[in-house]
Amino acid sequence: MSKIYSLLAALGLAGLTLAAGPAAGQTALPTPGPRTCGTPAADSRQQARLKRRLPSYSPAKLAGPASAGALRTAATTYTLPVVVHIIHNGEAVGAGANISQAQVQSQIDALNEDYRNLNADGTKVPSPFQPLRADAQFQFVLAARDPSGQPLAEPGIERVRGAAKGFSGAPYADYYIDDVIKPATSWNPNQYVNIWVLALPGNELGYAQFPDNTARLGGLSTLGGDANTDGVVVTYTAFGRVGTLSAPYNQGRTLTHEMGHFLGLIHIWGDADCGNDYCPDTPTQETGNLYCPSFPHVSCSNGPSGDMFMNYMDYVDDACMQMFSGNQKDRMQAVMAAGTPRRTILLNSPALCNGTLTATATSSGAACPGSSVQLTATGAAGTTAYLWRGPNGYFSTQQNPTLANLTAAMAGTYTVTVSGAAGVCPGAASTTVVVSPAPPRPALVVSAPAQCPGAALTLSATNLVGSSLTYTWTLVSGDGLPATTNAPTLVVTPTQNSVYRLTLSGAGFGCATSDTIGVRLVAPVWSGATGNGNWFDAANWRSGCVPTRATNAVIPAGLATPYPVIGAGTAEVRTLTQQGSLLLAGGELALYGDHAGTGAFVQTGGTVATRGASAQSLRPATYRTLLVAGTGTKIIGSATITQALTLAGPVLATGAATLTLAATAQLSETETSYVLGQVQTTRTLATAADSFGGLGLTIAPASAPGATTVVRTTGQPQGVGAASSISRYFDIKAVASRGLLGATLTQQYQAHELNSLPESQLVMFRSVDAGATWTNEGATQRDATAKTVTRAFVTDLQGRWTLASATAPPTLAAVTYGISAFPVPFGAEGLSVQVSTPVAGPLSIKLYDMLGRVIYDRALATVEVGTSTVALPGAERLAPAKYVLVVQQGDQTARLNVVRQ
Ligand SMILES: [Zn+2]
């Protein structure tokens, strides 16, 4: 005879005594005594019931493996839905057995803390047992829905007035609960953990039904009991931790304990004297501990730490139990892992469903054919899978699929079903897509397959259904749309490939329909069929179309017939791809697009003109006369101009190439139309001034430097102000750059090149190291009207020249005073003096004979900073002799002996 049975027998007597006290319906609380748990007795009763129902059934308990550790699997956190059936006597909510929602919630909170090892009083576990505390990894949620799927006003709570169900008066004996109350009130035990809260007789706090022993746990019978009795019963005064409660069972631990039975745990002493609870990590103990023992309590030779009386599966008061052990966790996890009936299946319970599913379509009203409608499904959080189905076998696994390019056949009902993790409502929702009628798509035709630019074409529509249709033609791209566009047929005159759209609408149609038709014009391709080479003869073009400013044209290579000749008139073309040769002898080749290709281009007369309104590029070629007009930007590569380049429109950019002006070519630019980039020319200079074909640089040499190449570089205007140069410079390379006689250099500039530099401060700068360092060469004359700066007495033309501010020079090399004369001795070529000075100022040059007489005297108003070469005109006429040259500038005086041979 185990002690528990004798204990229960004693308590049962006490319960009977107390049950005679308060009458049914009264709310007086029973006097608390030591903890009692009716689970073993209930188990005996349920096993007997099974035996009666199943005659071959054996209620024997499985000896089972003593090592619960062998059961251990990877632990999972399980969420179980709970319904609390509150069996009351008609009291107001919150009074007596009709406990409040808050009391229920406080119980679930306590349960979850205990089963996640989050109970604050876990710190009270004596230190030897602290390492054994386990997070059982169960959590319990109050069910959001009732068995019919309807949301519960009070989640997880069903209130049952006993009398309404024909129940006898409280308190209720266990057998009455199992035989009458449970079968009448149980919710599907495959979907809910059923908990009954009611008045139990005497001091009985609660009892549970064991699980079926699918996990083959020691100490449990094969079957736990019948389905309609499965669950947990707790007396209402021991349920939760706020509300109607009786100390010391007011911390919610009765349900913690009973739920342990429900999940396969047996009492920690094994319900026998020094019995086996099949959890090796709980010490063997003699019997259940009551009230609140002091640590340690040694029994069954289990010192020094003694009984684990603070375990939830002992019998101590609520405030004194604080833990499950690791092996107890293993048993409960094993029950779930084994697929135990009415346990594992709870994980997929629809009672966990806590969201709603909706389905919508984007458009609230009807959609038009050809448009798109988005379907939107909104499921509960955690929804992982969506499946839409609709008309004509439509399906999509996207959450929010788009129905593109709608047709009438796609109208109808679209239904989405969802599934997901526990807590997600499986379910379906639908939305309807309505497609408005529209006129049938018109069939558009054009009167001719291909046409020369500018010719008339007729567009017409067929497949026109419906009366009083409205026609609207619009231009998608290209040109040629007439003023009147509301008839079923339309005459267009495109000059380029064009696309037109016809839109149909009308009474009875909620939506419009449209379709487009493209008109493709033939590109003129030269054939030379007539044998005369006349550009303007349509028969010479394969398509019969003479090019226009709107059409591209091609001159293919390898023809046996004559290539085109333009002798007079204006030959317009957009982009001319010239793989075969072309001769321009007169008139004008007016380009509205690019000039491309590699065929021979010969210009013996006439003008090539760019007249386009958008970007144009010209092929590298030799142009005799080129006119840059129109409004578009132009690009030209390393082309050569033999006669004239006239800029009368936009900027002409050379890109990375250099445009060459032949020796006879003339450049004509304006402030707004000029060559951007590099343009060069080579001229052979004698002593006359040369302006290099209008390049903006004039050299007046006193002696002939011979072949002189000038490369002008023009950059984009910078507008950066002082310490910069203007945005153009000249690179000069002369055969003889160091003339005996100083040259006069004039640089011209344009207003946009000034970069905010004051014109009154412009002086010449020169660099002999490609712009790395600059020397201030001064200026002898400025003309703001002609936009020129002049420097006389230049000693050396070679190098890079630009204009910059004298007061804020880019980089100024130091200049010291010096003087030299050459040649020494001099002869018929004359004599020059080279002066280097750090300051500008007047200079006097005197030549004395050996008797000290002044025989030559020249005064200069100024010489500039840097080195100047000053010729002494007439010195060659001096008689052969020795002379003394005296050069004086300010307080500087230099003497040199010179000899006339
Ligand atoms: Zn128990």
Residues whose N, C-alpha, C, O or C-beta is under 5 A from the ligand:
A	BS01	ZN	C37 T39
